[in-house]
Amino acid sequence: MNIVVCVKQVLDPEMPIEKFRVKDNQVIPPDGIPMVINPYDAQAVEAALRVKEKHGGKITAITVGTAESIEVVRRALAMGADEAMILNDDAFAGSDSLATAYILAQAIQKIDAFDLVLCGREAADWSMGIVASVLAERLNLPLISLAKNIELLDNNILKVERMIPDGYQVFEVSLPAVLTVSHEIGLPRLPTGMGIINAVRKKIPVWSNQDINADVSLIGANAEGSNLLSLSIPQRERKCEIVSGKTPDEVAGNLAGKLRAAGVI
């Protein structure tokens, strides 16, 4: 079982909100706070490791990013992935979700035979959740989203329990296939000391567009996908007004009158 896990480097979701900055329609990474692996993608790595523990095989973590993205794939290696790869090219800069899925598809098709592609349900930064769907379309593979349990049956068939609002569905799908996972899969394991050492020692190849031969009209900031018109931090105004009265009943009545006038009650 050869599994490809798509991972992404994101701002730490636990960072203080006051550190968040936006300039020229771009998020500015704060100084002193390192980027982390997208939490949902860490759960995708965990799902891959569980399948490998039962059935053997190889796990390859792949990301579209920059030279700094080495830390996100090293995290996957430290958890137990076997190989990792970074897709880095100036032509990829500014790619939206559609372009990123296309870049991943081009790279995955050049990897030696694969049986399963795993993705997190969405990224913790933009929360769009469409990369896996577009990736499956590009690879011409079936997609099952929100998998909570994965089991390999005979004859190269995968049994998947898929979360729905009031329970779960059970699907059987022929491999290869694309799956997304979320927190229902369980907590991702922590890297071991030896895993961290091995991840640092591992040679991580970097592929450029020359390696995957992506159509430049479909990637980068100028690709005809989505168009970001404006990005800003919401401005919230707080107003405090003291309601007075001679007695508690009068205060309550005055408060109710103000709430009624404001349309709250």
N, C-alpha and C positions, 0 to 999 in steps of 0.2 A: 504494500500500500504506500504509494508515493503521494504525499500531501503538500500542497502549496498554501501557505498562510499569508494573506495580505495584511500588512501592518502599517500604521501611520504614526508619526511623531506629532504630538499636540502640546499646547500649553497645559501645565498642570491644573486640572480642574479644581484642586484644593487650594490654589494660590489666593492670597487676599484680593478681594475685588478692587481695592484701591490701586493695585498694581496694574490693572488692565488699562491699556492705552491704545488709541486709534489715531492714525495720521495718514492722510491721503488715501483713504479707503483701504488701509491696511492695518492689521493688528501688529503692534510693536512688541516683540518679546521683552519682558522686563529683565533688567540686569539682576544677576544673582539667583535666578530661579530657573533651574534646568528644565528643558522639555522632557516629556515622558511618553511612554507608549500609550496609545489610545486604550483606555480601560477595556472597551469591548473587544479590541484586537487581542489583548492579553488573554481574554476568555476564549478567543478563537484558537490561540496557541495551546491553551489548556485542553480544549476539545481535541485538537490534533494529537496531543501527547497521550490522551486516554485511548484513542484509536490505535496509535502506534504500540502502546503497551500491550494491547490485546492481540494485535494482528501483525506487528512488526512493520518494517518499511522505513521511509525516510521523510523528514519534514524540512521543507525549505521556506524560510521567511523572506518576503520580498517587500520592498517599499519604494515609493516614488518620493524623492526628496533631494537633499543636498549632502555635502560631505558630513555635516553635523548629524545626519540621520543614522550614522553608524551606531549611535547609542541605542536607538530603538531596535535595530536588528540584533545588536549584542544582547539586549534584554531577552529577546526570543531565544537566542542561542544559550544564554545562561539558564533559561527555564528548561531547555532540553532539546531544542531544534537542532538539526544536524548541519544544515547549510543556511547561508543567508546571501542576499543580493541587494544592492542599491541601484536604482535607476536614476541617474543624475546627468542632466544635460541642460545647458542654457535654454535650449528649445522647449524644455518642459516647464520652465518658470511661468507661474501664473495660471497653470492649468486648473480648470474647474473639475467638478466631479465627473462629467462626461469624458473630458479629455484624459483624466487620470485613469478611468476605467479602460479606455482605449490603450493607453500606454501599458498598463498591467497586462492586458490581453495579448498585446504584441510580444511582450517578454515571456509570458507563460507559455505561449505557443512554441517558443524557441527552447524551453527547458525540456530535458529528457522526459520521457513518458510520465504523465501524472494521472492520478486516479480521482483526486478530490481537491477542490479549492475551498478554503474556509476564509470567511471575512467576519469582522465584527458587525453588529447590526447597523451601526452608524458611527461617525466620528464625534468625539466629545467637543469639537470646536464648532463646526457648522451644523452638525446634527441633520444632515440632508438624507442620509441613508439610501443613496441610489447607486453607489459604485458597484455593489455586488450584482444588482439587477442588470446594469449596463454591461458589466463584465460577462455575465452569463450569456447575454444576447450576443456579445462580440465573439464569444467562444462557441456559440451555438450549443449550449449545454442547458440541462434543466436546472432550475433554481428552487430551493426550499429555504424559506426565511425563518428566523426565530427558532432554530432547533434547540431543544432542551435535552435531547438524548440521541446518540448516534450508535447504531449497531450494524456491523457488517455481517450479512447473511451469505449463504452459498451462492454460487453462480454470479459473483460480482454485483450483488444487489445490496443496497444500503437501506436499512430501516431507520426512519427518522421520526421522532416525536416533535411536532411543531406546536408552539404555544399559540393559543387563541384566548380572547378575553375571559371566557368561562370554562377553560380546560385546555385540552390539547388534541391535535389530530395526529394520526399515524399514517405515514406515507412510506411506500417502497419505491426506490428509484434506482435505475441502472447507472453504473459508473461509466465514465466520469460525470461529475456533477458539481454544482456550486451550492454551498450552504452558508447561511449567516447564523451567528449565535449571539446570545445576550447573557444577562446575569443569571438566567435560569439554569445555565450549564453548570454553575457553581463557581466558587472563588478560584482564581488562577493560583497555581503554586508559586511559592517564593523560590528564587534561584538558590542553589546550594553554593557553598564556597568553591568546590571544584568546578561547578558549572560556570561560575564567574571567571575563574582562571582560564578554563577552556575557551570561553567566549572571547577573551582578550587575545588569546593566542591564535584564534581562527583567522585565516585569511578570507576577507570578504570582497568578492569581486564587485566592480562598479561598471555597469553597462550604460553606454551613451545611446543616443538615437541612432548612431551608426550601427550599433549591435542589433537593434530591434527593428530598424527601418520603418518607423512610424511616419505617416503622412503629416508633414509639418502644418498643413492647413487644418488639421484636427487636434492639434496640441498647442499648449502655451496660452498666453493671455489673449491672443488674437483669434483663437479658435471660435467658430460660430456655435457656441453652446449657450451658456447663460451669460448674462451681462450684469455685473454688479454696478448699480446706479449710485448707491450711497451706503456708507457704513458709518455709524456713529453710536456713541454711548447715550442711552436714554437719559434725559434730564428730568428728574423728579423734583417737583416743588412741594415743600411741606409748609403748611400754614397751621398755626396754633391759635385757637380762640377760647378764651375763658368764659364760661357761662355762669352768670351770677344770679342771685336771687336772695330774698330775705329768709326763706325757709327751704328745707330740702324739697318739699313739694313744688315750690315755685321754680327752683333750679331744674327739677325734672321736667316741668312743663315747658320752660324756656328751651331746654335741650331738645325736647320732642318737637317743638315748633321749628327750630332751626333745621333739624333732620328732615322734617316734612317739607320745608321750603327748598331744601337741597335735593329732594326727590329720593332720599334714602329710605324713608318709610311712607 
